[in-house]
Amino acid sequence: MGNAVTINQMSKGLGKLETKWSMVSGTVTGRSHLKKDLPCQDKVYKLHANGVSIIVVADGAGSSPYSDQGAAIVSEAVAWMLSDCFDDLLDAGQEQASERIIQTALQAIEELPGFEQPAGNYASTLLFAAVKGEAYFAGHLGDGVIGLEQAGEREILSYPDNGEYVNTTYFTTSKDAKARLRLYYGHSEDISGFILMSDGAAESLYNRKEQQLAVAVSRIWDWMREHSADVVEKALLSNLETLIREQTTDDCAVALMCAVQDKLGAEEALEREAQEETGTRLNDV
């Protein structure tokens, strides 16, 4: 994570504009799990609390019997910990911050009703992005991708971390989870969007050969600037079900944040939503 930087040391970024962070997310059960009548093991969580906007994605391990439960409780627990401890985590070093995040995940798993040892029964990956004022903090354990929009361009913040083989990765319950957790922080200046995706969704939204985000990701951020989060989330789910799921047999999860200017009053926004017909089909996946 490099040298710790406090929020007070950060230069003015998004504070120059009256902005808020719009957040959308969605999951869809993969075709292989549909055939076996199994639940979706990918989970998402969105939270705005204590002035922190947070998105989390957790992809449950296919080999773990209760990974759907683990992914759900870990994504929620880590989100709330980030909202409570954002400033402290920015000031902490890599080792201490990783320790607190992984410990939060493991404690949440062990406190699940009916918890059954070992904790690996609830294994999942972990991806998160959080923004407070002029600072961002993000983390990535395992496969999947974290991307961002910076100065209007699509960028990769964190690439998939697979093990020795392409179909292996690292989980919150792995013995080396603290060492494998990659943390990122910095100024939010010029950053206008974040995207988290599980490896299933990455089949459509990430070009592995070019190691770039798909053009469709920019289209979603554009939707978020033009429409309410509810409208975009419905469109995102529709695309997950009709397009993105067809590119993989795996479960898919996506979560996005976008900095938007809150220009419309409530009544004007409602009137605009009533008149909208959103042609929100992704043609670039």
Buried (B, 14 or more C-beta within 10 A) or exposed (E): BEEBBEEEEBEEBBEEEEBEBBBBBBBBBBBBBBEEEBEBBBBBBBBBEBEBBBBBBBBBBBEBBBBBBBBBBBBBBBBBBBBBBBBEBBBBEBEBBBBBBBEBBBEBBEEBEEBEEEBBBBBBBBBBBBBBBBBBBBBBBBBBBBBBBBEEEBBBBBBBBBEEEEEEBBBBBBEEBBEBBBBBBBBBBEBBBBBBBBBBBBBBBBEEEEEBBBBBBBBBBBBBBBBBBEBBBBBBBBBBBEBBBEBBBBBBBBBBBBBBEEEEEEEEBEEBBEEEEBEBEBEEB
